[in-house]
């Protein structure tokens, strides 16, 4: 195998998609730093059949290196897992194989085989504790060459919740919209300023059925540079919160509900008020809408702003949906 500083086999273990995606991107970037023409094949189990791995790792006609990413390896069938295990015993030259695995017992035999074969292990566990999430926020700003106070990091988490993609998007937006060290007053101005416009305000007006106000807030948010992905994340979070509080919860504490809804506990009162006029069918339709919008924003569509406008209209209309 050609000399390289990138491991020929890596396993990325964990169920936090953002961290897994970043780890995969980091390996791909490292390979392409050494060989800009390196070919990348990114597969999920549904795309893998007998012989797929052989085809993906076959020598290229043009001799460039190859990166093969096999995601959610724990979901491979027994036969396909055996094919991967066999490959590990005789890996192809000039191929970097990356396996992602959610962790846990499912598919553990394949994970163990990869580690036994000398794979580099990269852990991507979801930050479960508040201190871990605070450390993540600090790290996001450090990646951008900025500093953040502890109070500011806490205020950001209180505003955004626990979803790591939403936290990362909020950090990115603050870096773009501010200068110097981030303190709690900056976070407060960002989430309460700009004429009270953020993705969260757009989402609140939409789930409350206030369509004219929601569209007005959406257009203003886009005009002042709020990222479409951040707005849709807020819509998704609002709908997820409705789904949690609208279901009968016997014996569940507010802390448990807040954790499931990925919101600070004080937000539950607002969610319960918003959920009063929502039916299960309406919530299900709204969840489908935000999923479709996410795909459109990330490349399946040509106009993210139109996709968001359609989503706001659909969500506001779904509020009274009964059938």
N, C-alpha and C positions, 0 to 999 in steps of 0.2 A: 504494500500500500504506500501511496505517495506520502512524503513527510508533511505533517500538518499539525497545528497546535489545537485543532478541534478534534474532540473524541470521535472515533468512528461509530460509537454506540452510546446513546444517552437515553435515560428514562426520566421522564418528568412526572412526578408523583404528587397528586393533590386534586381537589375538586373546585379550586377557585379559578374560573375560566380566564379572568384577566391576567393573573400571574402565569398561568399555563401558556396563554397566547404570547406573553412577553418573553417567556423562556424559549419558546419555539423560535420567535422572531430573532432573539439574540443569537441562537445557534446558526440560523440561516445567514444573518448579517456577518457573523464571524467567518463562515465558509466563503461567502461572496467577497469578503475583504481580501481573501487569499486567491480566489478565482471568481472574478466578476461574471463569468459566463456559466457558473454552476447552475445546473437544472434542479428545480424543486418540484417534488410531487407530494401533495398534501392529501391524505386519505382518511376517511372515516370508515368504520366497519361495514356500512351499507354499500360502500364502493369496492369492497375487497371480496374477491372470489378466488377459487383455486387458480394458482398461477399468477395472480396479480403482483405478488411480491417479486417473483422471478422476473416478470416483465419490467417492473419499476426499477429493479436493481441491475438490469442487463447493461453491459457496456454501451456507452453512447457512440454513435457513428463519428462524432466530432471530438471525442476524447475528453469532454469537460467532466468535472466532478458532479456528483449527484447527491442531493439531499432527499431522503424519503421520510416523510413524517406520517406516522400511523397513530391516529388519535383514538382515545377511548379503547385502548387495547383490551381492557377487561370485558368488553362486549363482543369480542370475537368468538365465533363458534369454536367448538373443540377441535375440529379439523383444521381450521385456519390458524388457530393458536399453535397447533402442532407444526404447521408449515413455517410459521415465524420462528419457532424454537429450532427447527432444523436449519433454518438460515443462519441462526446465531452460531452454529457450530462451524459453518464455512462461509463467512461473510464475503461479499463481493469487494473487490478493490475499488478505491476511489469513490466509495459510497459512504455517506454519513446517514445512519439510521437513527431516527428519533421516535421513541415510543412514549405516548402519554397514557397514564393510568390513574384512575380516580383514587386509588388506595383501597384499603379494605380487603375482604376475603375473596371477592369475585375476581377471577382471573389472576389470582396471586401466583399460581404456578408459573405463568409466563413471566411475570415480574421477577420472580426469583431466578428464573433461567437467564434472564437478561443481566441481572446483577452478577450472577455466577460467571457469565461470559465476560465480565469486566466492564459493564456499562457504567458510565458516570451518572450518578443519581442527583437529580435536582428536585428539591422539595418545594411544593407550591400550596401549602396548607392555607385555608381561609383564616384570616385573622379573627379569632373568636372572642378575644378579650379587649376591653376598652383600651388598655395600654398598647396592645398590638395595633389597633386601628390608629391610635395617636402616632405611633411610630411610623405607620404607613404614610400618614399625611405629611409628617416631617420629611420622610424620604422622597415623597413626590415633589416637594418644593426644593429639596436639595438637588434632585435630578435636573431641575430647571435653573440651578444656581441661585436659589433664593432661600431666605430664612423665614421661619414662622414661629410665633410665640406659642407656648402651650395653650394659653387662653384662646388664641385664635384657632388653633387646631381643634379644640373642644367645641368652640362655637360653630365651626364648619360641620363637624359631625352631628351636632344637635340640629342643624338646619337640613342636612342632606340625608341622614340615616346611616344604614350600615352596608348598603350595596357598594361593593368596591369600585365598580365601573362608574357609578354616579359620583363617588368621592373623588376618583381620579379626574373625571370630567370637570368637577367643580374646582379642583386645584388648578387644572389647566386654564380654566376661564379666569380665575383670580390672577394667575401669573400674567395673562395677556392684558388684563384690565387695570393692573396696579403696578406700582414701582416700589422698590425698597423692601424692607422687612415687612412681612404680613403680620398685622396685629388684629386684635379682636374688633377694633373700630372699623378696620377695612372690611372685615367679613360682614359686620353689621350693615355698613353702607352698601355693600354689594347686594345683600339679600333684601334690604329694605329700601334701597335707593332706586335710581333709574325709573322714577315714577312708579315705584312699587312693582316693577316688572322683573320677573325671573321666570324660568321654566315652571317653577312651583306655583306661581300665581296663575299662569296660563292653565296649568293642570287643575287647580282648585276651581277656577271659573268654569272649566269644561265639565267636570264631574258634577258641579252644581247646576248644570243646565243653562248657565248664563252665556248663551252663544254669542251675542253681539260683543259683550265684554271680553269673552275669551278670544275671539278673533282680533279684537282691537289690541289686546295685550300681546297676542302672538306676533302681530305685525310689528309692534313696537319692539318686542324682544329681539326679533330678527334684525330690525333696523339698527339696534345698538350693538349688534354683533354676538348675541348669544348663540352658541353652537347648536345646530339642529339636533345633534345627538343628545345634548344635554336636555333640550326641551322634551324630546320623546322619552328620555329616561324618567323625567318628572311625570309625564303622562302615565308611563308604565307603573311607576311607584304609586301614583294616586289610585289607579285601578286595582293594583295588587292590595292596597290598603282597604279598599271597598270590599274586595273578596274576603278578606280576613274577618272584618268586623261584621259583615252581613251574615256570616254563618253562625248557627247556634254554637255557643262555646260553654259547655257545662264544666264548671270548676276551673276554667282557665283564668289566671290572674291577668291584670293589665300588663304586667311585665312580660308575661308569656305572649300576649297578643301583640304587644309592641315589637317584640323580637320577631314574630312571624311576619308582621307587616313591614318590618325593617324601617321603623320610625321611632323617634324619641317618645316616651310615654305621654308627654303632654299633648301630642298630636292625636291621640285616640279620641278625645272629645270631639274634635273637628271631624274626624273620619266617621264617627257614629252619626253625627248630624248630616253629613253628606250622603251616607248610605241609606237614609230613611226612604228615599224615593227610588231606590234601585231594586230591580228584581234580579234573580239569578240569571235569567236569560239576557238581561241587559248587561250585566257584568261580564258574562261569557263573551258577548259580542264585542264589548269594549276591549277585552283582553286579546281577542283575535285582531282587532284593528291595530293595537299598538305593536303586535308582533309583525304584522304586514308592513307597518310604517317603518319599523326598525330595518327590515330588509330593503325597503325602498331607499332609505337614507344612506344605507351602507353599500349601495351600488346597484341594486336591482332596478332602481328608477332613475330618471334623469333630472328630476326637479324636487329636491328635498323640501323646499318651502311649500310647494303645492301639496306634497304628501302630508306635511304637518297640518295644513289648513283642512284637508280632507279628514284627517284623524280627529281634529278638534270638533268638526261638524258631526262626525259619526258618533263620537263619545257623548257630546252634549245631547244628541238625539236619542242615544241608547238609554239615557236616564229614565225615560218613561216607557221603555220597551217591555212589553209583557209577554209577547208570544215569540 
